[in-house]
Amino acid sequence: MDVERFADEVFKIDVGIRYVGIVDAQYRVLVSKMRTGIGSLTSARTERDFVSIMPPIIVDAVEKLESHLGTVESVSIRYEKALLLFQRVNELILVMSFGPEVVTPFLSRVSSETRNLADKAR
């Protein structure tokens, strides 16, 4: 697979995709790039370090439950300023980032309501 071309095709899926990182089965970074014309929230070095360190921690950890729960579709992490998505694609791990305007309605609502409950319980 031509991973550079694959990354470019991923960007074409939706304009909301800000960043694409691709890591191989040995967690070597094959691609780490921002969408053209979009400023990064971190340095290029931080992006590359993150995409090389996080997949073995996050993806390997959640895949441990596959025998009980089925194949992992994706793993998402929401920050105030970005949404990150980790997805296994064959032997590769795809990491994408989106801006905060990309929402996961049910999860966003539950997270907001649990934060409100915690604030009230103080």
FIMI-832679 format. One line per 4 residues: number of its first residue (from 1); their letters; for each residue x, y, z of N, C-alpha, C, O. Coordinates in steps of 0.02 Angstrom, whole numbers, plus 50000, padded with zeros to 5 digits. Atoms other than C-alpha are relative to their C-alpha. Layout:
BEGIN
NUM	a	X Y Z X Y Z X Y Z X Y Z ~ ...
//
This chain:
BEGIN
1	mdve	50043 49941 50000 50000 50000 50000 50044 50062 50000 50093 50066 50037 ~ 49966 49936 50001 50061 50174 49958 49968 50043 50055 49915 50072 50046 ~ 50030 49968 49942 50033 50253 50130 49992 50075 49992 49945 50104 50020 ~ 50007 49928 50013 50061 50432 50071 49936 50013 49961 49897 50059 49977
5	rfad	50061 49993 50040 49925 50412 49941 49938 49984 50041 49887 50017 50036 ~ 50055 50018 49956 49813 50325 50067 49983 50058 50046 49924 50074 50055 ~ 50012 49943 49956 49834 50472 50187 49965 50056 49962 49919 50087 49988 ~ 50032 49948 50041 49789 50594 50048 49927 49983 49986 49884 50027 49986
9	evfk	50069 50021 50012 49633 50492 50010 49958 50006 50064 49899 50023 50061 ~ 50036 49992 49937 49585 50493 50195 49979 50073 50009 49922 50086 50029 ~ 50018 49929 49995 49590 50684 50194 49940 50016 49956 49901 50061 49973 ~ 50056 49987 50045 49466 50679 50049 49933 49976 50028 49880 49996 50003
13	idvg	50062 50026 49972 49338 50586 50156 49957 50056 50028 49896 50057 50019 ~ 50038 49946 49968 49290 50743 50251 50048 50058 50015 50104 50048 50037 ~ 49959 49941 49987 49355 50921 50268 50013 50010 50074 50057 50049 50093 ~ 49990 49995 49928 49341 50902 50457 50062 49963 50025 50082 49972 50082
17	iryv	49939 50035 49979 49493 50788 50460 50059 50048 49995 50075 50073 49941 ~ 49945 49952 49996 49638 50898 50516 50068 49967 49992 50114 49996 49962 ~ 49935 50034 49997 49778 50771 50537 49991 49926 49984 49940 49896 50002 ~ 49999 50072 50012 49820 50596 50476 50070 49975 50018 50121 50000 49994
21	givd	49938 50036 49984 49953 50484 50552 49989 49927 49985 49935 49900 49998 ~ 50004 50071 50014 49989 50307 50497 50061 49966 50031 50118 49987 50020 ~ 49948 50037 49964 50088 50183 50602 49996 49927 49978 49941 49900 49970 ~ 50001 50071 50020 50141 50008 50550 49995 49955 50061 49989 49978 50117
25	aqyr	50010 50050 49947 50127 49848 50653 50056 50002 50053 50046 49979 50109 ~ 49945 49992 49952 50295 49885 50736 50000 50070 50030 50049 50090 50062 ~ 50010 49932 49973 50231 50060 50781 50051 50051 49973 50067 50099 50007 ~ 49958 49950 50034 50347 50149 50660 49954 50048 49964 49906 50027 49931
29	vlvs	50041 49949 50033 50274 50312 50597 50016 50000 49925 50073 50011 49905 ~ 49992 50000 50072 50247 50299 50410 49978 50066 49970 50007 50090 49921 ~ 50027 49936 50023 50147 50460 50386 49980 50040 50062 49951 50013 50109 ~ 50022 49954 49948 50119 50611 50498 49992 50067 49967 50041 50103 49956
33	kmrt	50008 49937 50037 50039 50760 50413 49934 50034 50015 49882 50002 50026 ~ 50059 49957 49992 49918 50902 50438 49969 50012 49931 50002 50009 49880 ~ 50034 49980 50062 49789 50949 50308 50033 50065 49976 50048 50109 50017 ~ 49971 49940 50030 49863 51079 50191 49957 50061 50018 49896 50060 50010
37	gigs	50035 49938 49983 49818 51254 50251 49972 50002 50070 49943 50053 50090 ~ 50026 50002 49932 49771 51200 50427 50060 50004 50047 50108 49967 50040 ~ 49947 49995 49951 49880 51254 50572 49993 49947 50053 49938 49929 50074 ~ 50000 50051 49948 49930 51124 50699 49992 50032 50069 50013 50089 50080
41	ltsa	50006 49977 49931 49886 51142 50883 50063 49984 50040 50073 50009 50095 ~ 49937 50020 49967 50055 51064 50927 50056 50007 49948 50044 50026 49891 ~ 49944 49999 50047 50228 51057 50849 49999 49935 49960 49969 49885 49980 ~ 49995 50061 50041 50266 50932 50711 50034 49945 50039 50016 49886 50032
45	rter	49964 50050 49959 50385 50845 50832 49952 49968 50051 49954 49907 50061 ~ 50048 50026 49952 50247 50828 50963 49951 49953 49966 49935 49900 49994 ~ 50046 50043 50037 50127 50756 50833 50032 49933 49985 50003 49880 49996 ~ 49965 50061 50019 50256 50630 50774 50014 49956 50062 50005 49895 50059
49	dfvs	49988 50038 49938 50303 50580 50953 49936 49968 50025 49935 49910 50045 ~ 50064 50026 49976 50120 50561 51001 49976 49941 49959 49954 49890 49986 ~ 50025 50054 50044 50076 50455 50850 50044 49938 50004 50021 49884 49986 ~ 49958 50059 49993 50223 50340 50884 49992 49968 50069 50004 49908 50076
53	impp	50005 50026 49932 50191 50321 51072 49930 49975 50017 49924 49923 50049 ~ 50068 50016 49978 50001 50315 51090 49969 49937 49971 49935 49901 50008 ~ 50033 50061 50025 49946 50175 50972 50016 49936 50039 49971 49897 50053 ~ 49989 50063 49963 50037 50036 51065 49968 50001 50069 49950 49948 50095
57	iivd	50032 49996 49934 49966 50099 51229 49924 49993 49994 49894 49951 50027 ~ 50073 49997 50005 49788 50136 51176 49971 49940 49961 49929 49904 49987 ~ 50029 50052 50043 49754 50015 51033 50013 49930 50028 49967 49889 50032 ~ 49986 50066 49972 49843 49866 51110 49958 49987 50062 49933 49931 50072
61	avek	50039 50009 49938 49754 49895 51275 49927 49981 49985 49901 49933 50013 ~ 50071 50013 50012 49578 49900 51203 49989 49936 49960 49937 49904 49966 ~ 50007 50062 50038 49609 49754 51085 50002 49938 50045 49983 49884 50023 ~ 49998 50056 49953 49636 49643 51238 49929 49974 50016 49921 49917 50037
65	lesh	50069 50021 49986 49445 49637 51258 49963 49974 49938 49904 49957 49942 ~ 50033 50021 50061 49409 49586 51078 49970 49930 50006 49916 49918 49978 ~ 50027 50068 49995 49384 49403 51123 49933 50000 50038 49894 49953 50030 ~ 50063 49994 49962 49242 49459 51238 49949 50046 49966 49889 50033 49968
69	lgtv	50046 49948 50026 49170 49610 51147 49998 50005 49924 49955 50041 49898 ~ 49998 49995 50073 49213 49585 50964 50055 50048 49977 50089 50079 50018 ~ 49947 49959 50030 49327 49680 50846 49990 50074 50018 49935 50100 50015 ~ 50001 49928 49985 49371 49858 50897 49989 50038 49935 50024 50027 49886
73	esvs	50012 49957 50058 49299 49983 50774 50048 50059 50001 50083 50072 49951 ~ 49956 49942 49993 49393 50135 50838 50003 50020 50073 49962 49998 50114 ~ 49993 49972 49933 49452 50224 50994 50004 50075 49991 50044 50101 49952 ~ 49998 49927 50005 49417 50408 51017 50018 50031 50067 50003 50004 50120
77	irye	49981 49961 49941 49486 50536 51138 49980 50072 49984 50001 50100 49933 ~ 50021 49931 50010 49405 50707 51156 50037 50045 50048 50037 50034 50109 ~ 49971 49945 49962 49503 50858 51214 49956 50061 49989 49911 50059 49947 ~ 50039 49938 50012 49432 51034 51227 50010 50025 49928 49963 50050 49898
81	kall	49983 49971 50064 49519 51081 51065 50003 49951 49942 50011 49971 49884 ~ 49993 50049 50054 49521 50919 50967 49968 49933 50019 49963 49916 50078 ~ 50023 50069 49993 49446 50747 50942 50050 49956 49963 50066 49970 49905 ~ 49953 50047 50031 49568 50605 50906 49966 49933 49990 49927 49911 50032
85	lfqr	50029 50065 50015 49520 50441 50825 50056 49953 49980 50096 49968 49935 ~ 49952 50053 50016 49627 50283 50821 49960 49943 49969 49908 49923 49995 ~ 50035 50054 50034 49576 50147 50699 50050 49953 49968 50096 49975 49934 ~ 49957 50049 50034 49659 49987 50644 49972 49990 49930 49912 49979 49920
89	vnel	50017 50012 50070 49659 49968 50455 50049 49947 49976 50106 49962 49959 ~ 49957 50058 50014 49728 49795 50414 50056 49999 50051 50043 49996 50111 ~ 49944 50002 49953 49903 49793 50489 50023 50070 50022 50072 50076 50059 ~ 49980 49931 49984 49912 49983 50504 49954 50028 50053 49898 50005 50064
93	ilvm	50042 49962 49954 49848 50101 50637 49996 50071 49972 50046 50104 49959 ~ 50015 49934 50027 49768 50259 50572 49981 50045 50059 49938 50028 50099 ~ 50016 49951 49949 49765 50412 50686 49976 50063 49963 50011 50089 49919 ~ 50027 49939 50030 49655 50559 50638 49982 50049 50054 49964 50030 50110
97	sfgp	50024 49950 49953 49617 50723 50723 49948 50043 49964 49951 50054 49904 ~ 50054 49957 50024 49465 50833 50704 49995 50060 50047 50018 50057 50104 ~ 50010 49942 49957 49421 51005 50771 49944 49987 50050 49908 49937 50044 ~ 50051 50010 49948 49306 51027 50922 49929 50004 49974 49882 49984 50008
101	evvt	50067 49996 50029 49159 51061 50807 49972 49932 49979 49912 49925 49969 ~ 50022 50067 50016 49153 50876 50764 49976 49969 50065 50015 49961 50113 ~ 50030 50024 49938 49036 50803 50893 49979 49928 49995 49965 49901 49941 ~ 50028 50066 49991 48984 50634 50955 49942 50011 50048 49950 50005 50108
105	pfls	50055 49973 49959 48812 50688 51018 49985 49962 50065 49983 49993 50118 ~ 50018 50036 49940 48770 50550 51140 50057 50004 50052 50045 50020 50110 ~ 49943 49998 49953 48945 50540 51217 50013 50070 50026 50029 50079 50085 ~ 49990 49931 49978 48962 50729 51222 49948 50020 50052 49965 50052 50102
109	rvss	50053 49984 49952 48795 50745 51312 50012 49966 50067 50006 49997 50119 ~ 49988 50037 49938 48835 50610 51439 50060 50029 50037 50058 50037 50098 ~ 49941 49970 49968 49008 50685 51472 49983 50066 50032 50004 50079 50089 ~ 50020 49936 49972 48934 50857 51497 49958 49992 50062 49969 50027 50112
113	etrn	50045 50010 49942 48799 50794 51614 50037 49971 50060 50021 49989 50116 ~ 49963 50028 49943 48921 50692 51719 50046 50053 50031 50056 50054 50091 ~ 49960 49945 49973 49035 50845 51736 49957 50045 50042 49978 50067 50096 ~ 50047 49958 49962 48884 50947 51793 49982 49967 50066 49981 50000 50118
117	ladk	50015 50037 49938 48838 50812 51921 50059 50004 50048 50050 50013 50108 ~ 49941 49998 49957 49016 50810 51986 50009 50069 50031 50028 50075 50089 ~ 49995 49932 49974 49017 51000 52003 49950 50012 50056 49966 50044 50106 ~ 50052 49991 49950 48855 50995 52101 50016 49960 50064 49997 49980 50119
121	ar	49985 50044 49943 48921 50856 52214 50058 50026 50043 50071 50000 50097 ~ 49943 49972 49963 49070 50961 52271 49979 50029 50065 50021 50054 50102
//
